[in-house]
Amino acid sequence: MAGRGKTIALRVAQSIPVVIGVIIVSFLLTRALPGDPAVYFAGDAADEASIQQVREALGLDKSWPVQFALYVGDLLRGDLGVSLTTGQPVLAELSRRLPASLELTLTALILSCAVAVPLGVMAATRPGSWRDHLCRVVVTAGVSLPTFFTSILLIYIFYYFLGVSPSPLGRLDFMFLEPDRITGFYLIDSALVGDWETFVATANQLILPAVTLALFTMAPIARMTRAAMLQALSSDYVRTARAAGLTTRKVLYGYAFRNALLPVVTTLGMVFSFTLGANVLVEKVFAWPGIGSYAIEALVASDYAAVQGFVLAMALLFVALNLVIDISYSLIDPRIGFDAK
Amino acid sequence: MTKIKTDSPTGNPQMTQLSRRKFLTTSGVAIGAGMLPFLKAMPAQAANGVVVAVMGQTINSLDIHRSGTNRPSYQVAVNVYDRLVTFGTKTLPDGGISYDYSVIEPEIAESWEITPTEMIFKLRPDGKFHDGTPITAADVKWSFDRAVTLGGFPGVQMKAGSLESPDQFEAVDDLTFKIKLIRPSKLTLPDLAVPVAIVINSKVAAANATADDPWATEYLHTTPAGSGAFKVARWNPGEQLVYDVNADYTSGPVPAVKRVILREVPSSATRRALLERGDVQLSFDMPNKDALELAGMDGLEIQTTPVENAIYCLCPNLAFEPFKDKRVRQAIAYSVPYAEIFQASAYGRGEPMWGGTEASPSTIAWPQKFPYDTDLDKAKALLVEAGYGDGFEVPLSIDLSQSDWMEPAALLIQENLAKIGITATIDKIPGANWRTASLVEKRLPLALETFGGWLNYPCYYFFWAYQDGHLFNSSNYRNDEVEALTDENLHMEVDNPEYAPKITRMIEIVWDEVPRIALWQPALNVGMNGVTDLEYWFHRQLDARNLKEV
């Protein structure tokens, strides 16, 4: 166990150069963005003089190296700057919006896995059967519908037409107040204080956007599960296990599935990262105050602090995510040790 | 019943446990605790004084003087703060309510007196801020000093009313405020009624100012300190703003609605579904297409108001060769398929600005129809006359963030230009670049433009859009006579006998030289379901003061 702790520490240390690189690149990239934030934020009727005033107030009249030094200095003090589009400190905004996005994405992925993994296993056990075709049709349909289309369709059916879903007004209907902040995840926060009314309201708001995203993410997970299971099922150890007279259940879940899990977890990590970035459209349609729409708004306005903060937060998140995936590898397959890396 | 302190809208530490849940039903307004189930079932929340509004944009500050405060945030200055004076109210021909530019009414000031060198305002003796302290001339002085000192947009807007320096403002005594005029100008008094000229509670602000931040911009950014008809009960940036009525409002009648919950919903399809279902009572930023389709639907009221002093234009840039020739510009003006653009881009909502019959205007109304219509033969003849019979190539620039109307318009213009031999390529510019390229650097040869002036005078439009070097003159147009006439007219009273003939002359010149080709006058669409009497304002944001339940 001590060995594992040491390796984790090593892995974290290895990610430091990555983070430094991200800081430099995100700084340079935002400066390379088209558009002049001073002009944008000086307002509709601003003249040269007031644009200059804004430029000075933003510190954009200084040279890049000076700006970078100031930026790094602020970062070291834990200050990510103030976003101009939203007028809020970037750190506060990210810490409010990241949980919103994570709550949505994780719920969607759990839903997605709950359907896609059994579907993939089912398809792999009887390749070419109607079950296999069903799996293919369902996941192809899911991935070929663009998320904004699915979300508007779901709103139309379940909110507008049937009236069973609550108003698509973000994380909570206007009749409720957000729960006390503990983790920033409304489901967890409301459950922790036992506020079940808010919990149910949050869950209701979550259903449609989460289903939209789940439909979209099912395909890679199901396809990967199917392929990995097929491979595992045709392998020698499964044949041996079958020959030894083990039950189908034991063969399927004890041996084949466990071995098939590695590529599925890898895919899951990738799906998670693209979903977090790609759910902008879903966030827009459901008025979800997430991180994707925040980043897009900031990019459109050349809002340097917000873009840099977003890129940095995502980089840290992925460093953490990769670490978690690596650790889960060694839990799934004891042959994979940390020493190997 | 009130469990929420309104003096700090952003955080929730002030909220007590009791009010934590069901914010709407247990706090602020007198609604029985048993109302919640009914709220879900009842389409119109308005019946209990609570109005839910949605808009597509985001509010980024509660302080209009802060640099970077965006247009949707101006409504906080309107609802939560007061000005010395305000505009009157009138009923439009279609029954809608609009502000009345020609009437100035008291707000914080009770009366005023104007001499050629001074304006003296007497404040209401009973005027109170939200915290109950009296509104004094010192507060007005502090607020105006702040508006002209902080720079950026507020400074520019104050300057439009010849309010440029703190030396001009004097608090004579508690209830008397004096403005020393740099020049007599008809724009000064109306400029005091625009959202920027708010009066801030200077005692509260001073208590929260620091040495680095003497104007308390950080504090007022999140915490308004005003005297307006509403208080901010809650602000979750990026999500919602909640206004509660100020029951002790002193600058006018207390509004009929008790609470307005303003939610930010970026998708117009979602906003439409919410409005149709009756879960929200007001929908802002409604696309013309939705407005057209929803108009006349049972229970819905779509208020479409032409935006005063605004025109959507096609601007040929005089810094580029073919457009230096007036005849080329006229040829383009004759080639534009106006009627098709009006249908395709605006869905027929707004006012046509083409097909005028007179070369010299008979009224000084602005905007009015330009004397151009689609006439390709005339356009070709003009091009030949100018020596461009073989045509030329030009990029036609549009703003990607306004592509909803600019793209169809540009495609139709491109099609007709091709018919007279001009090859236009459509150049899409990202929103962040647009202002720099079109307005600041003025480097687009042919572009679409959208200027509208807050102060509703033709000379004010000319000042911004036709005077050389001014921001919205993206055509790089210069005509010495227009320069001189605009300068002379800008501050002149409208009833001066010289005013109208000069305006007529200015319009005549720019019609003939046509540096800006008017397409149509845009309209603002607001959808209502369960409320009525929303007042239209030139700032195009929600003013909930006049709002009533159906």
Interface residues (C-beta under 8 A of the other chain):
Chain A: L33 P34 G35 D36 P37 V39 Y40 F41 A42 G43 D44 A45 A46 D47 A49 S50 I51 Q53 V54 A57 L84 T85 T86 G87 Q88 E93 R97 I152 I155 Y156 Y159 Y160 G163 S167 P168 L169 G170 R171 F174 M175 F176 L177 E178 P179 D180 D195 E197 T198 E283 K284 V285 F286 A287 P289 S293 Y294 E297 L299 V300 A301 S302
Chain B: N12 M15 S19 R20 R21 K22 F23 L24 T25 L36 L39 V52 V54 T58 N60 S61 R66 S67 G68 T69 N70 R71 G151 G152 F153 G155 V156 Q157 A160 H221 N236 P237 G238 E239 Q240 I261 R263 E264 V265 P266 S267 A269 T270 A273 L274 E276 R277 D279 V280 S401 P430 G431 A432 N433 R435 T436 V440 W464 L471
